[in-house]
Each structure stands twice: as C-alpha cells, then as structure tokens.
Amino acid sequence: MSKNNIPSEEEFARAKAAMRHRDRGLSDVRERVLRRFHDRGVHEFFIFYSPATNTFVAYVFYRSDREIAKGEESGLSAEIRDSVYEELTAVGRGEQNSLNVIFEFDSHENVERNYEGDYFNRLR
C-alpha cells in the first residue's frame, strides 16, 4: 500500500479477484432457488458467504408473515433447504456434509413494515 494508505491498482485488482472467487456461483444459486420456489410463495432469496467463518447464510423471504409458519408445517422450508445444498454442490462449493449453511426465514411483509421495504437495511 502506498504511503497515503491508498491501495494500488494491483491491490484493487487482487481484492476484486478475491471477491469474485469468494462469491463464485452464488448468483446462480440465488437465481435457481428463486425460479424454483417463486410460484410457491418465496418472494426473495439471498445467499452470502463468509470466509472468516467458512459459512453461508441463506435468507429466504416469503411474501407474508403467515407463510413462514406455513412453509415449516408443509415441508416447503425443508425443501428449500435441500435445494440450497443441491445448488451449492452444483456450482462447486462443496458437498452437503461439508457445507455450513445458516438459514433465516422472514417475509416481505416484515421488510415493508420494519425496514421501509429496503432489503439492504434488513440484511445489515
């Protein structure tokens, strides 16, 4: 790093490459899970990876608060969990028994009510 603590172009390039590697395949996982479950009540889905803890965090947002409990009772949430593991394996992130995924289920209703509809604020 330079004497002004400003990263060089090479350092920026290395950081961008590291971020691409860290996030590889996650946009595909997001797209496939949303496509598969959108018609069954999933409004939004995000997945992130933390290299510090070697953990993925999957956020599943149903359309309404009521659908969160309904998804657990009907087995839909379990099906979504299984699908996330399958998709992570498909994009080369590891086998299910080696993946650490934390799932969080919430609703679009909650995001609207408590975060002014802003998913960025909800996910912070």
Summary of the structure (lengths in Angstrom):
residues: 124
radius of gyration: 17.1
end to end distance: 28.9
largest distance: 59.2
contacts: 326
relative contact order: 0.15
helix: 56%
strand: 19%
